Amino acid sequence: MADTQNILMPLEQEGSKSVVRAWLKQIGDSVERDEPIVELETDKVAVEVPSPCDGVLESITLGEGDEAAPGAVLGVISTVIPGLAEREPGTQGTIKHGVGPWVPDRAARVRDDDVELTSEQRLSPLVKRLVSEHKLDISRIAGSGRDGRVTHKDVEAFVATLKSSPLNRGGMTIPHDAMRRSIAEHMARSVATAPHVTAVFEADFSAVTAHRARHKESYAKAGVALTYSAYIVAAAAEAMKVSPNVNARWHDDFLEVFDDANIGIGVALGDKGLIVPVIRRAQTLSVREIASQLTDLTERARKNQLKPADVQGGTFTISNHGVSGSLVATPIIINQPQSAILGIGKLEKRVIVREVDGVDAILIRPMAYVSLTIDHRVLDGHQTNAWLTRFVDVLETWPLEDK
């Protein structure tokens, strides 16, 4: 009997489930060591799992849409079996007796004459759920998988066709992908877990705008985008010094306050949702170093190239919702198990009144509303307002020393 090796779930989960998104190989396909074989997805990142060895994909333990726990067996690789190459291309679904002991999948059945084994078409749990949700006739869907198997992409394409049909005038249904389901579960769990309270300040970005205008071009020549987000991350890290509990995690018996400000910043992925890459130890970084990391992480996030480590270990999160036009969003739901989340509204010129040389003056300044939503178990109004006061002060008196 041929030796086998398990394909193991490699990810350490952080508050979210991992789901099998798609198998990149089918049962019976030859694979090489380190070749991507299956794709996993959480609400944070999609990851390709490589083959642990050379051989043949013998069986699939977890199908598309199945949840994968850390260390779970995803499938099994068999070393190359003598005689396997004698099969004709495209006959992975039919194995003649005498060719070898390999059986293509656990859905294979023996015909009454016991002459050959035939692989029945199987629907993955994800496909079954999509078909059930949309009340579809599976026989109307053309399968693009091996031996005509219907995949989740086939179902989604079929649903998209129905939505675009002129006969479909009663609305539409859109299947939830794994990321959207995980985001929904995470948001509902956060609201149920933490009592949310939001405080709103406004910040004058004149000093930041002037600094950015002076340095934007030189940064760009070095391949770094100097965005407002870099200043916001730096100011948030500085504000932790006056209210450390903002950078903390609630436990039933104690409060864990972190030394390092590992700040995540949301990156929108269109209709797909958003992902939150993390700037680690932001309190030790200059604005140039923060901008450089943001440029790299944002580009890779939008290309779906983030690694699990890029989205893990965050202690505080920033939602720059103003980039899409909103002035205020409240409450912005806390990214559990963190204790607070910062919201940044749209930056726009507004008329304000300020005292200049002892006289009230009407000025035009680039302004934005900034909000801090807190877990009221961890923080009170005094700590929240102290944090926002320092955050705004850093932005309005930029440059920050040593930044």
C-alpha positions in Angstrom: 0.0 0.0 0.0 1.3 3.4 -0.9 2.6 5.8 1.7 0.5 8.8 2.4 0.9 12.3 4.0 -1.7 14.5 5.4 -2.3 18.1 4.2 -2.7 20.0 7.4 -4.4 23.3 8.3 -1.4 25.6 9.0 -3.1 28.8 10.3 -3.4 29.9 13.8 -6.8 31.6 14.1 -7.4 34.9 15.7 -11.0 35.4 16.6 -12.3 34.1 13.2 -13.0 30.9 11.4 -11.0 29.5 8.5 -13.0 28.1 5.7 -11.9 26.0 2.6 -12.4 28.5 -0.2 -11.3 26.3 -3.2 -9.3 23.2 -4.0 -6.7 24.1 -6.6 -6.2 20.4 -7.4 -8.7 17.6 -7.9 -8.5 14.1 -6.7 -6.2 12.1 -8.9 -4.1 15.1 -9.9 -0.3 14.9 -9.6 1.2 17.5 -7.3 4.7 18.6 -6.5 6.1 19.6 -3.1 5.3 23.2 -2.1 2.9 23.6 -5.0 -0.3 25.4 -4.0 -3.0 22.8 -3.5 -5.9 24.4 -1.5 -7.0 27.9 -0.7 -8.3 28.9 2.7 -10.2 32.1 3.7 -11.0 33.9 6.9 -12.6 37.3 7.4 -9.0 38.7 7.3 -7.0 37.0 4.6 -6.9 34.3 1.9 -4.0 31.8 2.0 -2.8 29.1 -0.3 -1.7 25.9 1.4 1.2 24.1 -0.4 1.5 20.3 -0.9 3.7 18.7 1.8 5.3 16.3 -0.8 5.4 15.0 -4.3 2.6 12.6 -5.2 -1.1 12.4 -6.1 -4.1 14.0 -4.3 -5.7 10.8 -3.0 -8.6 12.3 -1.0 -10.2 15.5 0.2 -11.3 15.5 3.8 -12.7 19.0 3.9 -14.6 20.3 0.9 -15.4 23.8 -0.3 -17.2 25.8 2.4 -16.1 23.5 5.3 -14.7 25.1 8.4 -11.0 24.2 9.1 -9.8 24.2 12.6 -6.1 24.7 13.4 -4.3 21.4 12.7 -7.2 19.9 10.9 -6.6 17.4 8.1 -7.6 19.0 4.8 -6.8 16.1 2.5 -4.3 13.3 1.9 -1.4 13.0 -0.6 -0.3 9.6 -1.8 3.2 9.1 -3.2 3.3 8.3 -6.9 2.0 4.8 -7.4 3.6 2.6 -10.1 1.1 2.0 -12.8 -0.8 5.2 -12.2 0.7 6.8 -15.3 -0.9 4.0 -17.4 -4.3 5.6 -17.0 -5.3 7.7 -20.0 -5.5 11.5 -19.5 -8.9 12.6 -18.3 -9.9 9.3 -16.8 -9.4 10.2 -13.1 -13.1 9.4 -12.5 -12.9 5.8 -13.8 -10.4 3.3 -12.6 -10.2 -0.2 -14.2 -9.5 -3.1 -11.9 -5.9 -4.1 -12.2 -4.5 -0.7 -12.9 -3.6 -0.1 -9.2 -5.0 0.1 -5.7 -5.8 3.8 -5.8 -9.4 4.8 -5.5 -10.3 8.4 -6.6 -12.7 9.5 -3.9 -15.0 8.2 -1.2 -18.1 8.7 -3.3 -17.0 6.0 -5.7 -19.4 3.2 -6.0 -19.1 -0.4 -7.5 -21.3 -1.2 -10.4 -23.5 -4.3 -10.3 -21.2 -6.2 -12.6 -18.2 -5.3 -10.4 -16.2 -4.4 -13.4 -15.3 -0.8 -12.8 -15.4 1.9 -10.1 -17.3 5.1 -11.1 -16.9 8.5 -9.3 -20.3 10.0 -8.7 -20.6 13.8 -9.0 -20.5 15.2 -5.5 -21.7 18.6 -4.3 -19.5 20.3 -1.7 -21.3 21.7 1.4 -20.9 25.2 0.1 -22.5 24.3 -3.2 -25.4 22.6 -1.4 -26.0 25.6 0.8 -26.0 28.0 -2.2 -28.4 25.8 -4.2 -30.7 25.6 -1.2 -30.6 29.3 -0.4 -31.4 30.3 -3.9 -33.9 27.4 -4.5 -32.0 26.4 -7.7 -32.5 23.4 -9.9 -29.0 21.9 -10.0 -29.7 20.3 -13.3 -29.8 23.7 -15.0 -26.3 24.6 -13.9 -23.4 23.6 -16.1 -20.4 22.3 -14.1 -16.9 23.4 -14.9 -15.2 21.0 -12.4 -13.7 17.6 -13.1 -16.2 15.3 -14.8 -18.7 18.1 -15.0 -18.8 18.7 -11.2 -20.7 21.9 -10.2 -18.5 24.3 -8.2 -19.5 27.2 -6.0 -18.2 29.5 -8.8 -20.6 27.9 -11.2 -23.5 28.5 -8.9 -22.5 32.1 -8.3 -22.2 32.7 -12.0 -25.7 31.2 -12.6 -27.2 33.4 -9.9 -25.5 36.4 -11.5 -27.1 35.5 -14.8 -30.5 35.3 -13.1 -30.0 38.7 -11.6 -29.2 40.3 -14.9 -32.2 38.7 -16.7 -34.9 41.2 -17.7 -37.5 38.8 -16.3 -36.1 39.1 -12.8 -37.9 42.3 -11.7 -38.5 41.3 -8.1 -35.1 42.1 -6.7 -32.0 39.9 -6.3 -30.2 37.5 -3.9 -26.5 37.7 -3.5 -24.7 34.6 -2.0 -22.6 35.3 1.1 -18.9 34.4 0.7 -16.8 33.2 3.6 -15.3 36.6 4.3 -18.7 38.3 4.4 -20.1 35.7 6.7 -17.1 35.9 9.1 -17.3 39.7 9.2 -21.0 39.5 10.0 -20.4 37.0 12.8 -17.5 39.1 14.2 -19.5 42.4 14.2 -22.6 40.8 15.9 -20.4 39.2 18.5 -18.6 42.5 19.2 -21.9 44.4 19.7 -23.2 41.6 22.0 -20.0 41.5 24.0 -19.0 45.1 24.6 -21.1 48.1 25.6 -20.2 50.7 22.9 -19.9 54.4 23.7 -18.6 57.0 21.2 -17.0 60.4 21.8 -16.6 62.9 18.8 -14.0 65.7 18.5 -12.9 67.7 15.5 -9.4 68.2 14.3 -7.7 70.9 12.3 -5.4 69.3 9.7 -3.7 72.5 8.7 -0.3 71.6 10.2 -0.4 68.1 8.8 -1.5 69.3 5.4 1.4 71.8 5.3 3.9 69.1 6.3 2.6 66.7 3.7 2.8 69.3 1.0 6.5 69.9 1.8 7.4 66.2 1.9 5.0 64.3 -0.4 7.1 64.6 -3.5 10.3 63.4 -1.9 8.5 60.4 -0.4 7.0 59.5 -3.8 10.5 59.5 -5.3 11.4 56.8 -2.8 8.3 54.8 -3.7 6.4 55.8 -0.5 2.9 57.3 -0.6 2.7 59.9 2.2 -1.0 59.7 3.0 -2.9 61.3 5.9 -3.2 57.8 7.4 0.5 57.8 8.3 0.0 60.9 10.4 -3.1 59.4 12.0 -1.3 56.2 13.0 1.6 58.2 14.5 -0.8 60.5 16.4 -2.8 57.5 17.7 0.4 55.8 19.0 1.4 59.0 20.8 -2.0 59.4 22.4 -1.6 56.0 24.1 0.8 57.6 26.5 -1.9 59.7 28.2 -4.5 56.9 28.2 -2.8 53.5 28.0 -6.0 51.5 28.7 -7.2 52.4 25.1 -4.5 49.9 24.1 -5.8 47.0 26.2 -7.9 43.9 26.2 -10.6 42.9 28.7 -10.5 39.6 30.5 -13.0 38.4 33.0 -10.6 38.7 35.9 -8.2 41.4 34.8 -7.3 44.0 32.2 -4.3 43.3 29.9 -2.6 46.6 28.9 -0.1 46.3 26.0 3.2 48.1 25.8 3.3 48.0 22.0 0.7 49.9 19.9 0.1 47.4 17.1 -2.3 49.5 15.1 -4.5 48.0 12.4 -6.0 50.2 9.7 -9.0 49.1 7.6 -8.5 48.7 3.8 -11.7 48.5 1.8 -11.9 45.7 -0.7 -15.0 47.0 -2.6 -18.1 44.8 -2.3 -16.0 42.1 -0.7 -15.7 43.9 2.6 -12.5 45.1 4.3 -9.3 43.8 5.7 -7.2 45.2 8.6 -3.4 44.9 8.1 -1.4 45.8 11.2 1.4 48.3 11.8 3.5 46.8 14.6 5.1 48.8 17.4 3.9 52.0 15.8 5.1 54.0 18.8 8.7 53.3 17.7 8.2 54.4 14.1 8.7 57.7 12.3 6.0 58.9 10.0 8.2 57.9 7.0 8.5 54.4 8.3 4.7 54.2 9.0 4.0 55.5 5.5 6.3 53.0 3.9 4.6 50.1 5.7 1.2 51.4 4.9 2.1 51.6 1.2 3.3 48.0 1.2 0.4 46.6 3.2 -2.3 48.5 1.3 -1.0 47.4 -2.1 -0.8 43.8 -1.1 -4.2 43.9 0.6 -5.8 45.0 -2.6 -4.0 42.3 -4.6 -5.0 39.6 -2.0 -1.4 39.0 -1.2 -1.4 39.5 2.6 0.1 36.8 4.8 -1.6 35.7 8.0 1.0 37.5 10.1 0.1 40.8 8.4 -3.3 40.8 10.0 -2.6 39.3 13.4 -1.7 40.8 16.7 -3.5 44.1 16.5 -4.2 46.0 19.7 -6.1 49.0 18.3 -7.8 49.8 15.0 -8.4 52.8 12.8 -11.4 53.1 10.5 -10.8 55.9 8.0 -14.4 56.0 6.8 -14.2 59.5 5.6 -12.4 58.4 2.4 -15.8 57.3 1.1 -17.5 60.6 2.1 -19.0 60.2 5.5 -18.5 63.0 8.1 -19.4 60.9 11.2 -20.0 57.2 11.6 -21.2 56.0 15.0 -20.8 53.7 16.6 -17.9 52.1 14.7 -17.9 48.6 15.9 -14.9 47.6 18.0 -12.6 45.0 16.5 -12.7 42.4 19.2 -10.9 41.6 21.5 -9.6 45.2 21.4 -11.0 47.9 23.6 -11.4 50.9 21.3 -11.6 51.9 17.6 -10.8 55.3 16.1 -13.0 56.8 13.3 -11.8 59.5 10.9 -14.4 61.4 9.0 -14.1 63.2 5.7 -11.5 65.9 5.5 -13.0 69.1 4.1 -12.6 72.9 4.4 -14.9 74.4 6.9 -15.5 77.8 8.4 -14.4 77.9 12.1 -14.0 80.6 14.7 -10.6 80.9 16.5 -9.1 83.5 18.7 -6.2 85.2 17.0 -4.2 87.8 18.9 -7.0 88.1 21.5 -9.7 88.7 18.8 -12.2 86.2 17.5 -11.5 85.4 13.8 -13.4 83.5 11.2 -11.1 81.1 9.4 -11.2 78.5 6.7 -9.4 75.3 7.7 -9.2 71.7 6.6 -11.2 69.9 9.3 -12.4 66.4 10.1 -14.5 64.9 12.8 -12.6 62.2 14.8 -14.3 59.7 17.0 -13.3 57.1 19.6 -15.7 54.3 20.2 -14.8 52.5 23.5 -15.7 49.3 25.4 -17.3 50.9 28.4 -16.2 48.0 30.5 -12.6 49.1 30.0 -12.8 52.9 29.6 -14.8 55.8 31.0 -15.5 59.2 29.5 -12.5 60.9 31.2 -10.0 58.5 29.7 -11.7 58.6 26.3 -11.6 62.4 26.1 -8.1 62.6 27.4 -7.0 60.3 24.6 -8.9 62.3 21.9 -7.5 65.6 23.3 -3.9 64.4 22.9 -4.6 62.8 19.5 -6.1 66.1 18.2 -3.3 68.1 19.8 -0.6 66.0 18.0 -2.3 66.6 14.6 -2.8 70.3 15.1 0.8 71.0 16.3 2.6 68.7 13.9 5.6 68.0 13.4 5.7 65.6 16.4 9.1 65.5 18.0 11.2 62.6 16.7 8.5 61.7 14.1 
